[in-house]
């Protein structure tokens, strides 16, 4: 899941200074779970902007804003409301924002900052567990990623700062190498070579056309 946080209201108003009529897009997936861009947050943003002399022409919460086809279909369904607006305000991750840009010629501005890909540990509590490195080690580290879950990205066991299984940089974090070791002690016997960064080429592109 893509984890996001809301920008400060002052920042949003700053780049909306020349905008008078606004259409708001929310996300029914990740941003809803993060409480940053679901229906409730869209309503709150509408109320805030209305109090600051902005006219809201309409809104939509798209199931997945990052799904370009869904976003374009939603924009066709809300064509009249969007045409009345001079600006589209997006409450979704960076990919969702760019999907909106690809769907309209209107000015588009973000409400959220995209933080990381993470797991939901508890309600409204998230932690990064994947670094999208393109060279997955999980088959060799018992399903625990030392790249994403270690602040130092240690490849071959824990550093010397571990105390009672906790990270020296953040004592709230479990050291992933201690967790890996507890699941299978043999895991520390293999030496991992430095990362092949060519496998993390950007921008990432994957086409499944023709795949059945």
N, C-alpha and C positions, 0 to 999 in steps of 0.2 A: 504494500500500500504506500502511496505517496503522501508523506507527512508535510503539512503546511501550517503556517501561522499567519494571522492577520497583521497587515501593516497598521501603523498608527493612523488615527483619523486625520491628524494634521497633515500627514504626507498625502493621503488620498485627496483631501480638499485642495492641496497645493496644485496637483496636476489636473484637477477638475476646475480650476479657477475660471477657465474660458468656456466651460461646458454648462449648458442650461438645461437641456433635456437628456435624460439618461435612461437607457435600457439595461437591466441587470440580469446577468447570467450566473446561476448557481450550479453546483455539481452534486448529483445524487449519490456519488460513490465516495471516494476518499475524503473529499472536503466535508461531506456530511458527517462521516465518522469522526473526523477531527474537530467538528463543531466550528468550522471556519467558513463554510460555504453552502450549507444546506438550506432548507426552507426557512427555518427559524432565523438563521443569520442573514438571509436575503431580506426578510421582513425588517429586521433590526437595521440593516443598512438603508433600506428605503425610508424608515422613520428618521434616521440620522440625517440623510441627505435632504429630506423634505424640510426639516428644521433649519437647514442651511440654504434655503431658497433654491433647491434643485427640483425640477419637475421630473417625476418618474413616469415614463411612457408605458412601461410594462416590465414584466420579468418572466423568467422561465428557469426551472431547475431541470437540467438535462441529466439523464441517467448516468452518462459518462461523457463529460465535455471533451475528453481526449480522443473520443471516437468520432473522427471527422464526419462520417456519414450521418451519425445521430445528430451532431451539431448542425450540419447543413440542413437536415430535415426540420429541426426545431426552428431554424431561422426562416425557412419557407413558411412554416405554420404561423410564425409571429411577424410576418413581413411588414404589415401595416404599423405595428407598434415600433418596430425597429426603424422604419423609415421616418417616423416622427422624431426620433432621437438624433442628437448630434454625436453622442458618445455611447459606447457599450462598455459597461463595467463588469469585469469577470471575476467571480469568486471561485477560482479553480487553480490547479497547479500550473506551472510554466508551460507544460505541453498543452493543457486545455486552453490557455490564453492564446497560444499560437494556432490552435484549431479554430478559434473564433476569428482570429485575424484572417485566416484562409477562407472564412465564410462570409465576410462582410467588408465593404469598403469604408465603413464608419471608423472613427477613431476608437481605439481599444485600449483600456487601461486595466492594470491588475489591482486586486484588493489583497492578494496573498503573497507571501514569500514561500518558495518551495525549499524545504529543508533536507529531506532524505527519504529513501525507501526503507520502510520499517515494519515492525510487527506490533500488533496491539497486545501489550502485556496485561494491562488491566483497562477498565473503562477510562478513557481519556488519558491513558499513559502509553507512550510509544517509545520504541528503541530501534536504532538502525541495526539491521542484521544482514544486509546485503549491500555490497559496494559496486555491484554491476561491473565486475572487473573483466568479464569475458573469458576467464580461465578458472572455472570453479574447482575448488579443492575439497568440497564437502564429502566426496567419496573417500578421501584420505584422512579426513579430520573428524570422522564420526558425526557428520551432519552439522558441525559447528564452525562458523566462519571466523578464522583468526584475523582476516583482513579487515572486515567491517567492525568486528566487536572488540578489537584491540586498538586503542588510541595510537600505539606505536607501529601497528601493522606487522607484528612479529610473525615470522614465517616458520621458525624452527624452535618452538618452545617458549616458555615465559621469560621475561626479563628478570633482573635481580631485584626489582622493586616490589614484587608480590608479597602481600602480608595477609596471612590467613585466607588465601584464595582471592583476595580483592586487589584491584588495580591501584597502583600508587598515584596515578594521575586523578582518578575518580574513585574514591573508596566505596562508592555505591555500586560500582560495576564488578561483576564476577570476571576474573581473568579467564578468557576463553580457553587458553592452553591448559589451565587446571581442569576445566570442565571436560576438555578433550581427553586428558590423561585419565580422569576418573572413569570415563566410558570405555577406554581401551588403552592400556599402558603401552602397547606396542606402537601406538601412533607416533610417539616421540622418537622412534628409532630411524624413521625415514628422514633424509635431508631434502628439503625443498629448495630448488634453485631459484634465483631471483625471478621476479615476475616478467613475463613476456608482454610488455605493454602494447605491442602491435595488435594483440587480441582485443584491446580495448579501443579500437579505432573509432573516432567520432567524426561526423554524426553516425549513430548506429542505424543500420537499415536491414530489415529482414522481410523478404517476400515469400509467402507460402503459396503463390499462384501455381497451379498445376499439381499441388500436393493433395493427395486423397487420404 
